[in-house]
Structure formats: C-alpha cells, structure tokens
Amino acid sequence: MSRTDTQEIVEFARKWQQFDGGPDEEIFVTFGLAPDEYFRRLQAILDDGAAALTPPVAGELASVCAHRLRRSTKRSGVDESAAA
C-alpha cells in the first residue's frame, strides 16, 4: 500500500470516526473496497504504526475497526467461536 493510500484511508477514518466509521456505500465509492476489507486495511495501518496518530486517536480508530469487523462477521453468519 502506498503512502498516499495510507494517508487517504486514515483521513477518511478520522472524518467518519464519530459516525461508526462511515457508511458502507461511501467506503465503496471512495476506495472501491468492501467495508470489511477497508477496515482490515485500516487496522493493518494502525498495527504497523504507519500513521502518525496520537495513542488515544489510534485507539479510538482501532475500536471502530474492531466493532465494524465484528458486525461484518455477524452479518455474514460466521460463527466466531467456530473460526477460532
């Protein structure tokens, strides 16, 4: 992922963090990605420390990622306990 891609993903995440990460349609239109892929990429950026964010902001974004990925898993009918 390029530095520009990383910046765009983080900027979008910051813009929508107070609104549960943003609408699925907006994520798809902006990045051409399914929401779960977008949140996996954002989580990887946060895990790598590739974005210059304060720990509280990074933690809030990580919480949004975790919530949206859990919600996506529940919607797809995947049993998380069976996947572990």
C-alpha positions, 0 to 999 in steps of 0.5 A: 500500500502506498503512502498516499493510500495510507494517508487517504484511508486514515483521513477518511477514518478520522472524518467518519470516526464519530459516525461508526466509521462511515457508511458502507456505500461511501467506503465503496465509492471512495476506495472501491473496497468492501467495508470489511476489507477497508477496515482490515486495511485500516487496522493493518495501518494502525498495527504497523504504526504507519500513521502518525496518530496520537495513542488515544486517536489510534485507539479510538480508530482501532475500536471502530475497526474492531466493532465494524469487523465484528458486525461484518462477521455477524452479518455474514453468519460466521460463527466466531467461536467456530473460526477460532 
